[in-house]
Amino acid sequence: MRNDNLSPIDDPHAGLEQRFIDEFLGSVGCAPRSAGGLGTLDVATLLRAASQYASLRLAEIESRAHYTDEIHRSS
């Protein structure tokens, strides 16, 4: 169960999420700190895609952890 009332600092996955966002931005040739040099629409589109990428990667990690936990419980 996830508590959506956590501030970003309290979220245990915040650091990992930021790393995934940085990874995505780097993969498209944009340094995380240089995104401000793009147009407003470009930045919004890029950050939306980076956020989706990070969300998918976090979901993947959570799914693997859940699956691993189920395997260990059943053995």
N, CA, C and O atoms as a Tripos MOL2 file, in Angstrom:
@<TRIPOS>MOLECULE
protein
  300   299    75     0     0
PROTEIN
NO_CHARGES

@<TRIPOS>ATOM
      1 N           0.8440   -1.1790    0.0000 N.3       1 MET1
      2 CA          0.0000    0.0000    0.0000 C.3       1 MET1
      3 C           0.8860    1.2380    0.0000 C.2       1 MET1
      4 O           1.8800    1.2960    0.7240 O.2       1 MET1
      5 N           0.5380    2.1900   -0.7820 N.am      2 ARG2
      6 CA          1.3620    3.3820   -0.9360 C.3       2 ARG2
      7 C           0.6710    4.5760   -0.2860 C.2       2 ARG2
      8 O          -0.5360    4.7630   -0.4360 O.2       2 ARG2
      9 N           1.4400    5.3740    0.4300 N.am      3 ASN3
     10 CA          0.9130    6.5650    1.0730 C.3       3 ASN3
     11 C           1.2300    7.7680    0.1970 C.2       3 ASN3
     12 O           2.3890    8.1730    0.1060 O.2       3 ASN3
     13 N           0.2190    8.3470   -0.4500 N.am      4 ASP4
     14 CA          0.4260    9.4720   -1.3460 C.3       4 ASP4
     15 C           0.5940   10.7910   -0.6140 C.2       4 ASP4
     16 O           0.8070   11.8220   -1.2500 O.2       4 ASP4
     17 N           0.5040   10.7810    0.7000 N.am      5 ASN5
     18 CA          0.6680   12.0020    1.4880 C.3       5 ASN5
     19 C           2.1140   12.2720    1.8600 C.2       5 ASN5
     20 O           2.3980   13.2440    2.5600 O.2       5 ASN5
     21 N           3.0250   11.4400    1.4100 N.am      6 LEU6
     22 CA          4.4350   11.6350    1.7060 C.3       6 LEU6
     23 C           4.9960   12.7880    0.8990 C.2       6 LEU6
     24 O           4.6540   12.9630   -0.2700 O.2       6 LEU6
     25 N           5.8430   13.5630    1.5160 N.am      7 SER7
     26 CA          6.5400   14.6020    0.7630 C.3       7 SER7
     27 C           7.6550   13.9340   -0.0270 C.2       7 SER7
     28 O           8.0550   12.8200    0.3130 O.2       7 SER7
     29 N           8.1720   14.5800   -1.0730 N.am      8 PRO8
     30 CA          9.2270   13.9600   -1.8820 C.3       8 PRO8
     31 C          10.4340   13.5350   -1.0620 C.2       8 PRO8
     32 O          11.0870   12.5460   -1.3950 O.2       8 PRO8
     33 N          10.7370   14.2560   -0.0100 N.am      9 ILE9
     34 CA         11.8850   13.9200    0.8270 C.3       9 ILE9
     35 C          11.6170   12.6270    1.5900 C.2       9 ILE9
     36 O          12.5380   11.8380    1.8060 O.2       9 ILE9
     37 N          10.3720   12.3980    2.0020 N.am     10 ASP10
     38 CA         10.0190   11.2120    2.7720 C.3      10 ASP10
     39 C           9.8340    9.9720    1.9090 C.2      10 ASP10
     40 O           9.8710    8.8530    2.4220 O.2      10 ASP10
     41 N           9.6380   10.1490    0.6220 N.am     11 ASP11
     42 CA          9.4050    9.0230   -0.2730 C.3      11 ASP11
     43 C          10.6890    8.2180   -0.4130 C.2      11 ASP11
     44 O          11.6930    8.7470   -0.8910 O.2      11 ASP11
     45 N          10.6810    6.9560   -0.0100 N.am     12 PRO12
     46 CA         11.9060    6.1560   -0.0780 C.3      12 PRO12
     47 C          12.3910    5.9030   -1.5030 C.2      12 PRO12
     48 O          13.5460    5.5260   -1.7020 O.2      12 PRO12
     49 N          11.5270    6.1040   -2.4930 N.am     13 HIS13
     50 CA         11.9150    5.8740   -3.8800 C.3      13 HIS13
     51 C          12.2790    7.1560   -4.6280 C.2      13 HIS13
     52 O          12.5880    7.1110   -5.8180 O.2      13 HIS13
     53 N          12.2440    8.2870   -3.9450 N.am     14 ALA14
     54 CA         12.4690    9.5770   -4.6130 C.3      14 ALA14
     55 C          13.8400    9.6530   -5.2740 C.2      14 ALA14
     56 O          13.9600   10.1240   -6.4040 O.2      14 ALA14
     57 N          14.8550    9.2000   -4.5880 N.am     15 GLY15
     58 CA         16.2080    9.2410   -5.1570 C.3      15 GLY15
     59 C          16.3330    8.3600   -6.3860 C.2      15 GLY15
     60 O          16.9350    8.7530   -7.3850 O.2      15 GLY15
     61 N          15.7640    7.1770   -6.3090 N.am     16 LEU16
     62 CA         15.8100    6.2530   -7.4380 C.3      16 LEU16
     63 C          15.0090    6.8050   -8.6180 C.2      16 LEU16
     64 O          15.4260    6.6970   -9.7710 O.2      16 LEU16
     65 N          13.8610    7.3920   -8.3150 N.am     17 GLU17
     66 CA         13.0450    7.9940   -9.3620 C.3      17 GLU17
     67 C          13.8170    9.1070  -10.0750 C.2      17 GLU17
     68 O          13.7830    9.2060  -11.3020 O.2      17 GLU17
     69 N          14.5130    9.9410   -9.3000 N.am     18 GLN18
     70 CA         15.2930   11.0260   -9.9040 C.3      18 GLN18
     71 C          16.4210   10.4730  -10.7660 C.2      18 GLN18
     72 O          16.7280   11.0320  -11.8190 O.2      18 GLN18
     73 N          17.0330    9.3920  -10.3330 N.am     19 ARG19
     74 CA         18.0900    8.7670  -11.1500 C.3      19 ARG19
     75 C          17.5360    8.2400  -12.4620 C.2      19 ARG19
     76 O          18.1810    8.3650  -13.5030 O.2      19 ARG19
     77 N          16.3470    7.6530  -12.4210 N.am     20 PHE20
     78 CA         15.7300    7.1720  -13.6610 C.3      20 PHE20
     79 C          15.3910    8.3350  -14.5900 C.2      20 PHE20
     80 O          15.5560    8.2230  -15.8050 O.2      20 PHE20
     81 N          14.9270    9.4320  -14.0400 N.am     21 ILE21
     82 CA         14.6350   10.6120  -14.8510 C.3      21 ILE21
     83 C          15.9210   11.1290  -15.4880 C.2      21 ILE21
     84 O          15.9490   11.4440  -16.6770 O.2      21 ILE21
     85 N          16.9850   11.2150  -14.6910 N.am     22 ASP22
     86 CA         18.2750   11.6570  -15.2230 C.3      22 ASP22
     87 C          18.7900   10.7050  -16.3010 C.2      22 ASP22
     88 O          19.3450   11.1370  -17.3120 O.2      22 ASP22
     89 N          18.5980    9.3980  -16.0720 N.am     23 GLU23
     90 CA         19.0120    8.3900  -17.0540 C.3      23 GLU23
     91 C          18.2750    8.5930  -18.3720 C.2      23 GLU23
     92 O          18.8810    8.5450  -19.4430 O.2      23 GLU23
     93 N          16.9730    8.8180  -18.2910 N.am     24 PHE24
     94 CA         16.1830    9.0350  -19.5000 C.3      24 PHE24
     95 C          16.6460   10.2890  -20.2330 C.2      24 PHE24
     96 O          16.8570   10.2700  -21.4450 O.2      24 PHE24
     97 N          16.8020   11.3720  -19.4890 N.am     25 LEU25
     98 CA         17.2270   12.6230  -20.1160 C.3      25 LEU25
     99 C          18.5900   12.4540  -20.7920 C.2      25 LEU25
    100 O          18.8130   12.9690  -21.8880 O.2      25 LEU25
    101 N          19.4930   11.7350  -20.1370 N.am     26 GLY26
    102 CA         20.7970   11.4670  -20.7460 C.3      26 GLY26
    103 C          20.6870   10.6120  -21.9920 C.2      26 GLY26
    104 O          21.4530   10.7860  -22.9390 O.2      26 GLY26
    105 N          19.7330    9.6840  -21.9970 N.am     27 SER27
    106 CA         19.5930    8.7890  -23.1550 C.3      27 SER27
    107 C          19.0960    9.5160  -24.3960 C.2      27 SER27
    108 O          19.3170    9.0590  -25.5170 O.2      27 SER27
    109 N          18.4240   10.6480  -24.1960 N.am     28 VAL28
    110 CA         17.9540   11.4300  -25.3440 C.3      28 VAL28
    111 C          18.8660   12.6250  -25.6110 C.2      28 VAL28
    112 O          18.5230   13.5270  -26.3750 O.2      28 VAL28
    113 N          20.0450   12.6150  -24.9620 N.am     29 GLY29
    114 CA         21.0380   13.6430  -25.2260 C.3      29 GLY29
    115 C          20.7940   14.9640  -24.5350 C.2      29 GLY29
    116 O          21.2690   16.0020  -24.9970 O.2      29 GLY29
    117 N          20.0730   14.9450  -23.4510 N.am     30 CYS30
    118 CA         19.7730   16.1750  -22.7220 C.3      30 CYS30
    119 C          20.2670   16.0290  -21.2920 C.2      30 CYS30
    120 O          19.8160   15.1530  -20.5540 O.2      30 CYS30
    121 N          21.1910   16.8910  -20.9100 N.am     31 ALA31
    122 CA         21.6500   16.8810  -19.5230 C.3      31 ALA31
    123 C          20.4980   17.3700  -18.6520 C.2      31 ALA31
    124 O          19.7890   18.3010  -19.0330 O.2      31 ALA31
    125 N          20.3040   16.7560  -17.4940 N.am     32 PRO32
    126 CA         19.1650   17.1300  -16.6460 C.3      32 PRO32
    127 C          19.0880   18.6270  -16.3450 C.2      32 PRO32
    128 O          17.9880   19.1710  -16.2480 O.2      32 PRO32
    129 N          20.1850   19.2790  -16.1990 N.am     33 ARG33
    130 CA         20.1900   20.6940  -15.8380 C.3      33 ARG33
    131 C          20.0480   21.6140  -17.0520 C.2      33 ARG33
    132 O          19.8250   22.8140  -16.8950 O.2      33 ARG33
    133 N          20.1750   21.0580  -18.2660 N.am     34 SER34
    134 CA         20.1010   21.9000  -19.4570 C.3      34 SER34
    135 C          18.7240   21.9060  -20.1070 C.2      34 SER34
    136 O          18.5330   22.5440  -21.1420 O.2      34 SER34
    137 N          17.7700   21.2080  -19.5190 N.am     35 ALA35
    138 CA         16.4290   21.1440  -20.0990 C.3      35 ALA35
    139 C          15.7630   22.5150  -20.1230 C.2      35 ALA35
    140 O          14.8630   22.7560  -20.9280 O.2      35 ALA35
    141 N          16.1940   23.4000  -19.2570 N.am     36 GLY36
    142 CA         15.6170   24.7360  -19.2120 C.3      36 GLY36
    143 C          15.8800   25.5470  -20.4660 C.2      36 GLY36
    144 O          15.1900   26.5360  -20.7130 O.2      36 GLY36
    145 N          16.8620   25.1520  -21.2640 N.am     37 GLY37
    146 CA         17.1720   25.8630  -22.4930 C.3      37 GLY37
    147 C          16.2390   25.5300  -23.6390 C.2      37 GLY37
    148 O          16.3090   26.1540  -24.6970 O.2      37 GLY37
    149 N          15.3750   24.5650  -23.4430 N.am     38 LEU38
    150 CA         14.4130   24.1840  -24.4680 C.3      38 LEU38
    151 C          13.1680   25.0510  -24.3450 C.2      38 LEU38
    152 O          12.9780   25.7350  -23.3390 O.2      38 LEU38
    153 N          12.3330   25.0210  -25.3570 N.am     39 GLY39
    154 CA         11.0570   25.7370  -25.2910 C.3      39 GLY39
    155 C          10.1490   25.1220  -24.2430 C.2      39 GLY39
    156 O          10.3490   23.9710  -23.8560 O.2      39 GLY39
    157 N           9.1650   25.8550  -23.7800 N.am     40 THR40
    158 CA          8.2690   25.3970  -22.7230 C.3      40 THR40
    159 C           7.5650   24.0940  -23.0860 C.2      40 THR40
    160 O           7.4760   23.1840  -22.2620 O.2      40 THR40
    161 N           7.0680   24.0010  -24.3120 N.am     41 LEU41
    162 CA          6.3880   22.7760  -24.7330 C.3      41 LEU41
    163 C           7.3550   21.6130  -24.8280 C.2      41 LEU41
    164 O           7.0180   20.4890  -24.4570 O.2      41 LEU41
    165 N           8.5560   21.8750  -25.3220 N.am     42 ASP42
    166 CA          9.5610   20.8210  -25.4180 C.3      42 ASP42
    167 C           9.9310   20.2940  -24.0380 C.2      42 ASP42
    168 O          10.0490   19.0830  -23.8480 O.2      42 ASP42
    169 N          10.1120   21.1840  -23.0820 N.am     43 VAL43
    170 CA         10.4670   20.7770  -21.7220 C.3      43 VAL43
    171 C           9.3380   19.9530  -21.1110 C.2      43 VAL43
    172 O           9.5870   18.9130  -20.5020 O.2      43 VAL43
    173 N           8.1110   20.4080  -21.2700 N.am     44 ALA44
    174 CA          6.9680   19.6850  -20.7040 C.3      44 ALA44
    175 C           6.8600   18.2900  -21.3090 C.2      44 ALA44
    176 O           6.6300   17.3190  -20.5880 O.2      44 ALA44
    177 N           7.0210   18.1830  -22.6070 N.am     45 THR45
    178 CA          6.9520   16.8880  -23.2880 C.3      45 THR45
    179 C           8.0920   15.9770  -22.8310 C.2      45 THR45
    180 O           7.8770   14.7970  -22.5570 O.2      45 THR45
    181 N           9.2770   16.5170  -22.7530 N.am     46 LEU46
    182 CA         10.4450   15.7480  -22.3390 C.3      46 LEU46
    183 C          10.3070   15.2710  -20.8940 C.2      46 LEU46
    184 O          10.5770   14.1070  -20.5950 O.2      46 LEU46
    185 N           9.8930   16.1570  -20.0090 N.am     47 LEU47
    186 CA          9.7480   15.7760  -18.6070 C.3      47 LEU47
    187 C           8.6000   14.7990  -18.3960 C.2      47 LEU47
    188 O           8.6740   13.9430  -17.5160 O.2      47 LEU47
    189 N           7.5420   14.9140  -19.1890 N.am     48 ARG48
    190 CA          6.4450   13.9520  -19.1070 C.3      48 ARG48
    191 C           6.9440   12.5620  -19.5060 C.2      48 ARG48
    192 O           6.6470   11.5710  -18.8380 O.2      48 ARG48
    193 N           7.6950   12.5010  -20.5850 N.am     49 ALA49
    194 CA          8.2460   11.2140  -21.0310 C.3      49 ALA49
    195 C           9.2220   10.6550  -20.0050 C.2      49 ALA49
    196 O           9.2370    9.4500  -19.7530 O.2      49 ALA49
    197 N          10.0370   11.5220  -19.4140 N.am     50 ALA50
    198 CA         10.9920   11.0780  -18.3960 C.3      50 ALA50
    199 C          10.2640   10.5490  -17.1660 C.2      50 ALA50
    200 O          10.6780    9.5530  -16.5740 O.2      50 ALA50
    201 N           9.1870   11.2110  -16.7870 N.am     51 SER51
    202 CA          8.3950   10.7720  -15.6400 C.3      51 SER51
    203 C           7.7380    9.4270  -15.9050 C.2      51 SER51
    204 O           7.7030    8.5650  -15.0270 O.2      51 SER51
    205 N           7.2160    9.2440  -17.1130 N.am     52 GLN52
    206 CA          6.6130    7.9560  -17.4710 C.3      52 GLN52
    207 C           7.6550    6.8490  -17.4510 C.2      52 GLN52
    208 O           7.3890    5.7450  -16.9770 O.2      52 GLN52
    209 N           8.8340    7.1460  -17.9640 N.am     53 TYR53
    210 CA          9.9270    6.1670  -17.9640 C.3      53 TYR53
    211 C          10.2740    5.7740  -16.5250 C.2      53 TYR53
    212 O          10.4090    4.5910  -16.2130 O.2      53 TYR53
    213 N          10.4160    6.7710  -15.6590 N.am     54 ALA54
    214 CA         10.7560    6.4940  -14.2640 C.3      54 ALA54
    215 C           9.6610    5.6810  -13.5850 C.2      54 ALA54
    216 O           9.9530    4.7580  -12.8250 O.2      54 ALA54
    217 N           8.4100    6.0140  -13.8540 N.am     55 SER55
    218 CA          7.2940    5.2750  -13.2650 C.3      55 SER55
    219 C           7.2930    3.8130  -13.7040 C.2      55 SER55
    220 O           7.0690    2.9110  -12.8960 O.2      55 SER55
    221 N           7.5440    3.5940  -14.9740 N.am     56 LEU56
    222 CA          7.6020    2.2200  -15.4800 C.3      56 LEU56
    223 C           8.7510    1.4380  -14.8560 C.2      56 LEU56
    224 O           8.5910    0.2690  -14.5020 O.2      56 LEU56
    225 N           9.8980    2.0750  -14.7230 N.am     57 ARG57
    226 CA         11.0430    1.3880  -14.1160 C.3      57 ARG57
    227 C          10.7830    1.0740  -12.6460 C.2      57 ARG57
    228 O          11.1310   -0.0110  -12.1790 O.2      57 ARG57
    229 N          10.1720    2.0120  -11.9050 N.am     58 LEU58
    230 CA          9.8360    1.7550  -10.5060 C.3      58 LEU58
    231 C           8.8110    0.6310  -10.3880 C.2      58 LEU58
    232 O           8.9170   -0.2170   -9.5020 O.2      58 LEU58
    233 N           7.8300    0.6240  -11.2680 N.am     59 ALA59
    234 CA          6.8270   -0.4460  -11.2590 C.3      59 ALA59
    235 C           7.4820   -1.7960  -11.5470 C.2      59 ALA59
    236 O           7.1200   -2.8130  -10.9540 O.2      59 ALA59
    237 N           8.4390   -1.7930  -12.4540 N.am     60 GLU60
    238 CA          9.1620   -3.0270  -12.7740 C.3      60 GLU60
    239 C           9.9010   -3.5450  -11.5400 C.2      60 GLU60
    240 O           9.8640   -4.7400  -11.2490 O.2      60 GLU60
    241 N          10.5550   -2.6650  -10.8320 N.am     61 ILE61
    242 CA         11.3040   -3.0580   -9.6370 C.3      61 ILE61
    243 C          10.3590   -3.5720   -8.5540 C.2      61 ILE61
    244 O          10.6370   -4.5820   -7.9090 O.2      61 ILE61
    245 N           9.2460   -2.8750   -8.3590 N.am     62 GLU62
    246 CA          8.2700   -3.3150   -7.3620 C.3      62 GLU62
    247 C           7.6760   -4.6710   -7.7290 C.2      62 GLU62
    248 O           7.4590   -5.5100   -6.8550 O.2      62 GLU62
    249 N           7.4130   -4.8910   -9.0120 N.am     63 SER63
    250 CA          6.8750   -6.1750   -9.4590 C.3      63 SER63
    251 C           7.8650   -7.3020   -9.2260 C.2      63 SER63
    252 O           7.4920   -8.3860   -8.7790 O.2      63 SER63
    253 N           9.1220   -7.0400   -9.5320 N.am     64 ARG64
    254 CA         10.1420   -8.0680   -9.3030 C.3      64 ARG64
    255 C          10.2880   -8.3800   -7.8210 C.2      64 ARG64
    256 O          10.4390   -9.5400   -7.4390 O.2      64 ARG64
    257 N          10.2440   -7.3480   -6.9890 N.am     65 ALA65
    258 CA         10.3610   -7.5610   -5.5500 C.3      65 ALA65
    259 C           9.1800   -8.3840   -5.0370 C.2      65 ALA65
    260 O           9.3560   -9.2860   -4.2180 O.2      65 ALA65
    261 N           7.9900   -8.0730   -5.5160 N.am     66 HIS66
    262 CA          6.7940   -8.8150   -5.1130 C.3      66 HIS66
    263 C           6.8810  -10.2730   -5.5640 C.2      66 HIS66
    264 O           6.5690  -11.1880   -4.8010 O.2      66 HIS66
    265 N           7.3030  -10.4770   -6.7970 N.am     67 TYR67
    266 CA          7.4360  -11.8240   -7.3500 C.3      67 TYR67
    267 C           8.4750  -12.6220   -6.5570 C.2      67 TYR67
    268 O           8.2450  -13.7850   -6.2270 O.2      67 TYR67
    269 N           9.6020  -12.0050   -6.2560 N.am     68 THR68
    270 CA         10.6580  -12.6610   -5.4830 C.3      68 THR68
    271 C          10.1510  -13.0220   -4.0920 C.2      68 THR68
    272 O          10.4300  -14.1070   -3.5840 O.2      68 THR68
    273 N           9.4090  -12.1110   -3.4860 N.am     69 ASP69
    274 CA          8.8390  -12.3730   -2.1610 C.3      69 ASP69
    275 C           7.8880  -13.5630   -2.2080 C.2      69 ASP69
    276 O           7.9040  -14.4120   -1.3170 O.2      69 ASP69
    277 N           7.0610  -13.6250   -3.2460 N.am     70 GLU70
    278 CA          6.1380  -14.7650   -3.3850 C.3      70 GLU70
    279 C           6.8890  -16.0780   -3.5490 C.2      70 GLU70
    280 O           6.4860  -17.0970   -2.9890 O.2      70 GLU70
    281 N           7.9580  -16.0640   -4.3000 N.am     71 ILE71
    282 CA          8.7560  -17.2790   -4.4950 C.3      71 ILE71
    283 C           9.3310  -17.7560   -3.1670 C.2      71 ILE71
    284 O           9.2910  -18.9450   -2.8520 O.2      71 ILE71
    285 N           9.8650  -16.8170   -2.3940 N.am     72 HIS72
    286 CA         10.4750  -17.1890   -1.1120 C.3      72 HIS72
    287 C           9.4340  -17.6420   -0.0830 C.2      72 HIS72
    288 O           9.7280  -18.4940    0.7570 O.2      72 HIS72
    289 N           8.2550  -17.0950   -0.1400 N.am     73 ARG73
    290 CA          7.2000  -17.5170    0.7850 C.3      73 ARG73
    291 C           6.6780  -18.9130    0.4590 C.2      73 ARG73
    292 O           6.3000  -19.6600    1.3620 O.2      73 ARG73
    293 N           6.6560  -19.2610   -0.8040 N.am     74 SER74
    294 CA          6.0990  -20.5520   -1.1900 C.3      74 SER74
    295 C           7.1130  -21.6930   -1.0490 C.2      74 SER74
    296 O           6.7410  -22.8620   -1.1460 O.2      74 SER74
    297 N           8.3700  -21.3680   -0.8230 N.am     75 SER75
    298 CA          9.3570  -22.4560   -0.7030 C.3      75 SER75
    299 C           9.6530  -22.8170    0.7200 C.2      75 SER75
    300 O          10.4600  -23.7110    0.9750 O.2      75 SER75
@<TRIPOS>BOND
     1     1     2 1
     2     2     3 1
     3     3     4 2
     4     3     5 am
     5     5     6 1
     6     6     7 1
     7     7     8 2
     8     7     9 am
     9     9    10 1
    10    10    11 1
    11    11    12 2
    12    11    13 am
    13    13    14 1
    14    14    15 1
    15    15    16 2
    16    15    17 am
    17    17    18 1
    18    18    19 1
    19    19    20 2
    20    19    21 am
    21    21    22 1
    22    22    23 1
    23    23    24 2
    24    23    25 am
    25    25    26 1
    26    26    27 1
    27    27    28 2
    28    27    29 am
    29    29    30 1
    30    30    31 1
    31    31    32 2
    32    31    33 am
    33    33    34 1
    34    34    35 1
    35    35    36 2
    36    35    37 am
    37    37    38 1
    38    38    39 1
    39    39    40 2
    40    39    41 am
    41    41    42 1
    42    42    43 1
    43    43    44 2
    44    43    45 am
    45    45    46 1
    46    46    47 1
    47    47    48 2
    48    47    49 am
    49    49    50 1
    50    50    51 1
    51    51    52 2
    52    51    53 am
    53    53    54 1
    54    54    55 1
    55    55    56 2
    56    55    57 am
    57    57    58 1
    58    58    59 1
    59    59    60 2
    60    59    61 am
    61    61    62 1
    62    62    63 1
    63    63    64 2
    64    63    65 am
    65    65    66 1
    66    66    67 1
    67    67    68 2
    68    67    69 am
    69    69    70 1
    70    70    71 1
    71    71    72 2
    72    71    73 am
    73    73    74 1
    74    74    75 1
    75    75    76 2
    76    75    77 am
    77    77    78 1
    78    78    79 1
    79    79    80 2
    80    79    81 am
    81    81    82 1
    82    82    83 1
    83    83    84 2
    84    83    85 am
    85    85    86 1
    86    86    87 1
    87    87    88 2
    88    87    89 am
    89    89    90 1
    90    90    91 1
    91    91    92 2
    92    91    93 am
    93    93    94 1
    94    94    95 1
    95    95    96 2
    96    95    97 am
    97    97    98 1
    98    98    99 1
    99    99   100 2
   100    99   101 am
   101   101   102 1
   102   102   103 1
   103   103   104 2
   104   103   105 am
   105   105   106 1
   106   106   107 1
   107   107   108 2
   108   107   109 am
   109   109   110 1
   110   110   111 1
   111   111   112 2
   112   111   113 am
   113   113   114 1
   114   114   115 1
   115   115   116 2
   116   115   117 am
   117   117   118 1
   118   118   119 1
   119   119   120 2
   120   119   121 am
   121   121   122 1
   122   122   123 1
   123   123   124 2
   124   123   125 am
   125   125   126 1
   126   126   127 1
   127   127   128 2
   128   127   129 am
   129   129   130 1
   130   130   131 1
   131   131   132 2
   132   131   133 am
   133   133   134 1
   134   134   135 1
   135   135   136 2
   136   135   137 am
   137   137   138 1
   138   138   139 1
   139   139   140 2
   140   139   141 am
   141   141   142 1
   142   142   143 1
   143   143   144 2
   144   143   145 am
   145   145   146 1
   146   146   147 1
   147   147   148 2
   148   147   149 am
   149   149   150 1
   150   150   151 1
   151   151   152 2
   152   151   153 am
   153   153   154 1
   154   154   155 1
   155   155   156 2
   156   155   157 am
   157   157   158 1
   158   158   159 1
   159   159   160 2
   160   159   161 am
   161   161   162 1
   162   162   163 1
   163   163   164 2
   164   163   165 am
   165   165   166 1
   166   166   167 1
   167   167   168 2
   168   167   169 am
   169   169   170 1
   170   170   171 1
   171   171   172 2
   172   171   173 am
   173   173   174 1
   174   174   175 1
   175   175   176 2
   176   175   177 am
   177   177   178 1
   178   178   179 1
   179   179   180 2
   180   179   181 am
   181   181   182 1
   182   182   183 1
   183   183   184 2
   184   183   185 am
   185   185   186 1
   186   186   187 1
   187   187   188 2
   188   187   189 am
   189   189   190 1
   190   190   191 1
   191   191   192 2
   192   191   193 am
   193   193   194 1
   194   194   195 1
   195   195   196 2
   196   195   197 am
   197   197   198 1
   198   198   199 1
   199   199   200 2
   200   199   201 am
   201   201   202 1
   202   202   203 1
   203   203   204 2
   204   203   205 am
   205   205   206 1
   206   206   207 1
   207   207   208 2
   208   207   209 am
   209   209   210 1
   210   210   211 1
   211   211   212 2
   212   211   213 am
   213   213   214 1
   214   214   215 1
   215   215   216 2
   216   215   217 am
   217   217   218 1
   218   218   219 1
   219   219   220 2
   220   219   221 am
   221   221   222 1
   222   222   223 1
   223   223   224 2
   224   223   225 am
   225   225   226 1
   226   226   227 1
   227   227   228 2
   228   227   229 am
   229   229   230 1
   230   230   231 1
   231   231   232 2
   232   231   233 am
   233   233   234 1
   234   234   235 1
   235   235   236 2
   236   235   237 am
   237   237   238 1
   238   238   239 1
   239   239   240 2
   240   239   241 am
   241   241   242 1
   242   242   243 1
   243   243   244 2
   244   243   245 am
   245   245   246 1
   246   246   247 1
   247   247   248 2
   248   247   249 am
   249   249   250 1
   250   250   251 1
   251   251   252 2
   252   251   253 am
   253   253   254 1
   254   254   255 1
   255   255   256 2
   256   255   257 am
   257   257   258 1
   258   258   259 1
   259   259   260 2
   260   259   261 am
   261   261   262 1
   262   262   263 1
   263   263   264 2
   264   263   265 am
   265   265   266 1
   266   266   267 1
   267   267   268 2
   268   267   269 am
   269   269   270 1
   270   270   271 1
   271   271   272 2
   272   271   273 am
   273   273   274 1
   274   274   275 1
   275   275   276 2
   276   275   277 am
   277   277   278 1
   278   278   279 1
   279   279   280 2
   280   279   281 am
   281   281   282 1
   282   282   283 1
   283   283   284 2
   284   283   285 am
   285   285   286 1
   286   286   287 1
   287   287   288 2
   288   287   289 am
   289   289   290 1
   290   290   291 1
   291   291   292 2
   292   291   293 am
   293   293   294 1
   294   294   295 1
   295   295   296 2
   296   295   297 am
   297   297   298 1
   298   298   299 1
   299   299   300 2
@<TRIPOS>SUBSTRUCTURE
     1 MET1         2 RESIDUE 1 A MET
     2 ARG2         6 RESIDUE 1 A ARG
     3 ASN3        10 RESIDUE 1 A ASN
     4 ASP4        14 RESIDUE 1 A ASP
     5 ASN5        18 RESIDUE 1 A ASN
     6 LEU6        22 RESIDUE 1 A LEU
     7 SER7        26 RESIDUE 1 A SER
     8 PRO8        30 RESIDUE 1 A PRO
     9 ILE9        34 RESIDUE 1 A ILE
    10 ASP10       38 RESIDUE 1 A ASP
    11 ASP11       42 RESIDUE 1 A ASP
    12 PRO12       46 RESIDUE 1 A PRO
    13 HIS13       50 RESIDUE 1 A HIS
    14 ALA14       54 RESIDUE 1 A ALA
    15 GLY15       58 RESIDUE 1 A GLY
    16 LEU16       62 RESIDUE 1 A LEU
    17 GLU17       66 RESIDUE 1 A GLU
    18 GLN18       70 RESIDUE 1 A GLN
    19 ARG19       74 RESIDUE 1 A ARG
    20 PHE20       78 RESIDUE 1 A PHE
    21 ILE21       82 RESIDUE 1 A ILE
    22 ASP22       86 RESIDUE 1 A ASP
    23 GLU23       90 RESIDUE 1 A GLU
    24 PHE24       94 RESIDUE 1 A PHE
    25 LEU25       98 RESIDUE 1 A LEU
    26 GLY26      102 RESIDUE 1 A GLY
    27 SER27      106 RESIDUE 1 A SER
    28 VAL28      110 RESIDUE 1 A VAL
    29 GLY29      114 RESIDUE 1 A GLY
    30 CYS30      118 RESIDUE 1 A CYS
    31 ALA31      122 RESIDUE 1 A ALA
    32 PRO32      126 RESIDUE 1 A PRO
    33 ARG33      130 RESIDUE 1 A ARG
    34 SER34      134 RESIDUE 1 A SER
    35 ALA35      138 RESIDUE 1 A ALA
    36 GLY36      142 RESIDUE 1 A GLY
    37 GLY37      146 RESIDUE 1 A GLY
    38 LEU38      150 RESIDUE 1 A LEU
    39 GLY39      154 RESIDUE 1 A GLY
    40 THR40      158 RESIDUE 1 A THR
    41 LEU41      162 RESIDUE 1 A LEU
    42 ASP42      166 RESIDUE 1 A ASP
    43 VAL43      170 RESIDUE 1 A VAL
    44 ALA44      174 RESIDUE 1 A ALA
    45 THR45      178 RESIDUE 1 A THR
    46 LEU46      182 RESIDUE 1 A LEU
    47 LEU47      186 RESIDUE 1 A LEU
    48 ARG48      190 RESIDUE 1 A ARG
    49 ALA49      194 RESIDUE 1 A ALA
    50 ALA50      198 RESIDUE 1 A ALA
    51 SER51      202 RESIDUE 1 A SER
    52 GLN52      206 RESIDUE 1 A GLN
    53 TYR53      210 RESIDUE 1 A TYR
    54 ALA54      214 RESIDUE 1 A ALA
    55 SER55      218 RESIDUE 1 A SER
    56 LEU56      222 RESIDUE 1 A LEU
    57 ARG57      226 RESIDUE 1 A ARG
    58 LEU58      230 RESIDUE 1 A LEU
    59 ALA59      234 RESIDUE 1 A ALA
    60 GLU60      238 RESIDUE 1 A GLU
    61 ILE61      242 RESIDUE 1 A ILE
    62 GLU62      246 RESIDUE 1 A GLU
    63 SER63      250 RESIDUE 1 A SER
    64 ARG64      254 RESIDUE 1 A ARG
    65 ALA65      258 RESIDUE 1 A ALA
    66 HIS66      262 RESIDUE 1 A HIS
    67 TYR67      266 RESIDUE 1 A TYR
    68 THR68      270 RESIDUE 1 A THR
    69 ASP69      274 RESIDUE 1 A ASP
    70 GLU70      278 RESIDUE 1 A GLU
    71 ILE71      282 RESIDUE 1 A ILE
    72 HIS72      286 RESIDUE 1 A HIS
    73 ARG73      290 RESIDUE 1 A ARG
    74 SER74      294 RESIDUE 1 A SER
    75 SER75      298 RESIDUE 1 A SER
